[in-house]
Amino acid sequence: MPKRDTTLSKFGQNVRKHREAKGLTQEGLSEAAGLDRTYVSDIERGTRNAGIKNVARLAKALGISAAKLVEGLGA
């Protein structure tokens, strides 16, 4: 099993935190963002690197800024 990237893991944690705060399921978030549920699941598990367009789609679906979604990722 490949080592997880801590940046991807932290981003996934941020997505999950905001999704749960909005009371959304992964399916609900994926539908709102126009993404596949398995893609959202992979992001939350830190196994998928989301492109900037998809970061923006997730943020919009969550009603937050993309900056808020990537908060704390630091270099």
TIROGU-746477 format. One record per residue: residue in one letter; z, x, y of N, C-alpha, C, O in turn. Coordinates in pm, whole numbers, padded with zeros to 5 digits, always signed. Layout:
TIROGU-746477
AZXYZXYZXYZXY ...
//
This chain:
TIROGU-746477
M+00000+00085-00119+00000+00000+00000+00000+00089+00125+00084+00178+00137 P-00094+00066+00218-00100+00151+00337+00021+00130+00428+00079+00021+00434 K+00057+00238+00498+00167+00231+00593+00130+00139+00709+00019+00144+00760 R+00224+00055+00749+00199-00036+00860+00210+00037+00993+00299+00120+01014 D+00120+00005+01081+00121+00059+01216+00229-00014+01295+00231-00137+01298 T+00319+00061+01358+00430-00004+01429+00382-00087+01548+00444-00187+01583 T+00272-00045+01610+00218-00124+01722+00168-00259+01671+00193-00362+01734 L+00099-00258+01558+00049-00383+01501+00165-00471+01457+00161-00593+01474 S+00267-00410+01399+00384-00486+01355+00455-00551+01473+00494-00667+01466 K+00473-00475+01581+00540-00529+01700+00458-00641+01762+00513-00743+01805 F+00325-00623+01768+00240-00729+01821+00253-00855+01736+00263-00966+01788 G+00252-00837+01605+00268-00950+01514+00401-01022+01534+00407-01144+01529 Q+00506-00945+01557+00638-01004+01583+00635-01085+01712+00693-01193+01719 N+00566-01032+01814+00554-01106+01941+00480-01237+01922+00522-01341+01974 V+00370-01233+01846+00293-01356+01821+00382-01457+01750+00387-01574+01790 R+00451-01415+01644+00537-01506+01568+00648-01564+01656+00675-01684+01651 K+00711-01480+01736+00820-01525+01824+00772-01635+01919+00837-01738+01934 H+00659-01611+01983+00607-01710+02078+00555-01835+02007+00569-01946+02058 R+00496-01816+01890+00447-01932+01813+00563-02021+01772+00557-02143+01788 E+00668-01960+01719+00783-02038+01676+00854-02105+01794+00903-02217+01783 A+00858-02035+01909+00920-02093+02029+00845-02217+02075+00905-02308+02133 K+00715-02221+02050+00634-02339+02085+00635-02445+01976+00577-02552+01993 G+00701-02416+01865+00708-02512+01756+00578-02527+01680+00551-02632+01621 L+00496-02422+01682+00367-02428+01615+00373-02362+01477+00447-02266+01456 T+00296-02414+01385+00274-02347+01257+00162-02246+01277+00095-02246+01380 Q+00143-02159+01180+00029-02068+01187-00101-02147+01192-00194-02110+01264 E-00106-02255+01118-00226-02338+01118-00249-02400+01256-00362-02404+01305 G-00142-02449+01318-00153-02509+01451-00200-02408+01554-00284-02439+01638 L-00145-02287+01547-00187-02182+01641-00332-02143+01615-00410-02127+01709 S-00367-02129+01489-00504-02088+01459-00605-02192+01507-00711-02157+01559 E-00572-02319+01491-00662-02425+01539-00673-02422+01692-00782-02436+01747 A-00559-02406+01759-00560-02404+01906-00637-02284+01961-00698-02291+02068 A-00632-02172+01886-00699-02051+01932-00841-02037+01879-00915-01948+01921 G-00880-02126+01787-01013-02118+01729-01028-02001+01633-01135-01942+01622 L-00919-01969+01564-00919-01858+01468-00881-01908+01330-00825-02017+01316 D-00912-01831+01229-00875-01867+01093-00726-01847+01071-00668-01753+01126 R-00663-01933+00993-00519-01922+00969-00484-01790+00902-00380-01732+00932 T-00568-01743+00812-00538-01616+00745-00542-01500+00842-00470-01401+00825 Y-00626-01510+00945-00632-01407+01050-00498-01403+01125-00444-01296+01149 V-00446-01520+01162-00318-01528+01232-00207-01473+01142-00120-01400+01188 S-00211-01508+01015-00113-01457+00919-00118-01305+00912-00014-01239+00913 D-00237-01248+00903-00254-01103+00898-00200-01037+01024-00137-00931+01017 I-00225-01097+01139-00173-01042+01265-00021-01042+01263+00042-00942+01296 E+00038-01153+01224+00185-01163+01223+00248-01065+01125+00361-01020+01146 R+00178-01033+01018+00230-00938+00920+00202-00793+00960+00247-00700+00893 G+00127-00774+01069+00098-00639+01117-00008-00568+01035-00013-00445+01035 T-00092-00643+00966-00196-00582+00884-00335-00597+00943-00433-00551+00884 R-00346-00661+01059-00476-00683+01123-00466-00640+01268-00368-00672+01336 N-00567-00569+01315-00573-00527+01454-00658-00628+01531-00780-00632+01513 A-00596-00707+01615-00667-00810+01691-00745-00748+01806-00694-00663+01878 G-00869-00790+01821-00949-00746+01934-00900-00813+02062-00828-00913+02057 I-00938-00759+02175-00889-00808+02304-00927-00954+02328-00850-01029+02387 K-01044-00996+02282-01083-01136+02300-00991-01228+02221-00955-01337+02268 N-00952-01184+02103-00862-01267+02022-00719-01264+02075-00646-01361+02060 V-00679-01153+02135-00547-01149+02202-00547-01253+02313-00450-01327+02329 A-00655-01257+02390-00665-01355+02499-00665-01498+02445-00604-01586+02506 R-00733-01522+02335-00737-01656+02274-00599-01699+02226-00558-01813+02246 L-00527-01606+02163-00392-01636+02116-00300-01666+02233-00223-01762+02229 A-00307-01583+02336-00222-01602+02454-00248-01738+02518-00155-01809+02553 K-00375-01773+02534-00411-01902+02594-00357-02017+02509-00302-02113+02562 A-00372-02006+02376-00324-02111+02286-00172-02124+02292-00118-02232+02270 L-00104-02013+02321+00042-02014+02331+00091-02049+02472+00211-02068+02493 G-00001-02058+02568+00036-02091+02705+00107-01978+02776+00190-02001+02864 I+00075-01854+02739+00135-01737+02803+00025-01639+02841-00090-01655+02800 S+00060-01538+02918-00037-01436+02954-00055-01338+02839+00034-01320+02756 A-00170-01274+02836-00194-01170+02737-00093-01057+02755-00049-00995+02658 A-00057-01029+02881+00042-00924+02909+00176-00957+02842+00242-00868+02789 K+00214-01082+02845+00339-01125+02781+00331-01105+02629+00430-01068+02565 L+00215-01128+02575+00196-01117+02430+00203-00972+02382+00245-00945+02269 V+00164-00879+02467+00166-00737+02429+00288-00663+02486+00297-00540+02478 E+00379-00738+02543+00500-00679+02601+00576-00596+02498+00595-00638+02384 G+00620-00477+02541+00701-00393+02456+00624-00309+02356+00685-00242+02273 L+00492-00311+02363+00416-00232+02266+00417-00084+02301+00417+00001+02212 G+00416-00051+02431+00423+00088+02475+00349+00188+02389+00324+00162+02271 A+00315+00296+02445+00237+00398+02373+00320+00478+02277+00268+00566+02210 
//
